[in-house]
C-alpha cells in the first residue's frame, strides 16, 4: 500500500464536501475516482496533496501522515491540477525549467527530465513556443509534464482531459498508459466513464462526498447487470430454441428468422454454452456480437 485514505472528511461551514472517504492504493496501481461535478473528487485529491486540511480523518502517502508529516508526504507526490498551472508568456520549456527549479532540480538532471517529459506528452518540437499560443489540449499536456519532472512515486491527476481535443486526449491516455507500464502509481479523477474504464485498475464511484461502490471496472459492470449475445445463424435455430432458454443465467431468448438474440447475466459464459448447443445441432454460425454493460 502506497496511499491510504482513512475516513477523510471536509466541511465548509454547514456544507459537507467529503464525508468519510476511505480507500487504499497499491504501488503501480491506477486508481480512479469517478463521479459528477461537485461529488468531492477534487477536494479528496487536494487533501491527499496537502493543499487543504481535512476536517476529520487522515491519509498516508508512502507511509507518511499528511497531517503530522506533510512535507515528507509531499516529496513523494506529483500533482496535475484541473486548472492550468502555467505562465502563458513563457515557453513550454521555460515553464518546465521554472517548475523543475521549484522542485529543487537543476543542471543536467533537470535538462534531461525536461526532454523526457516533453517526449512523453509529444510536444518536444513545440517546446520553444509560448504557452499562450497553445491549444487547451496542449496546455494540459504541459501541465502533465510539469507534474512528472521530479519523478514522483504517486501522481495525482485531477480531470486532466476536461475540454481537450481528441488528439491531445489520446496523447494523455497514451502517456498515462506508459507511466503505468513503468510502475508509477496514479490516482485519476474523472466524470467520464469511458476514461476510467480504459485506464484504471480499480474505480471508486463517488457522489455527495461518499464512495458508493469500489471495485475493478469489470466487476462494477458485472454488478450493473448482464448483457446480450446476438448470433446470425446460417439456418433456422428453432430446433434448439428451448434448449437455449434452459441455459444457466439466460433471461430471454428471441429468434427472428436467422437472427438469434440471447440476454443473460453472464453473456460471455452464455456465448460459450450457446455455441456448444448450436454445434451439437449442426447449425452454422455466420456472425456473433457480444454486448456487455459499458
Secondary structure, 3 states (H helix, E strand, C coil): CCEEEEEEEEEECCEEEEEEEEEEECCCCEEEEECCCCCCHHHHHHHHCCCCCCCEEEEEECCEECCCCHHHHHCCEEEECCCCCCCCCCEHHHHHHHHHHHCCCCHHHHHHHHHHHHHHHCCHHHCCCEHHHCCHHHHHHHHHHHHHCCCCCEEEEECCCCCCCHHHHHHHHHHHHHHHHCCCEEEEEECCHHHHHHHCCEEEEEECCEEEEEECHHHHHHHCCCEEEEEEECCCCHHHHHHHHCCCCEEEEEEECCEEEEEECCHHHHHHHHHHHHHHCCCCEEEEEEECCC
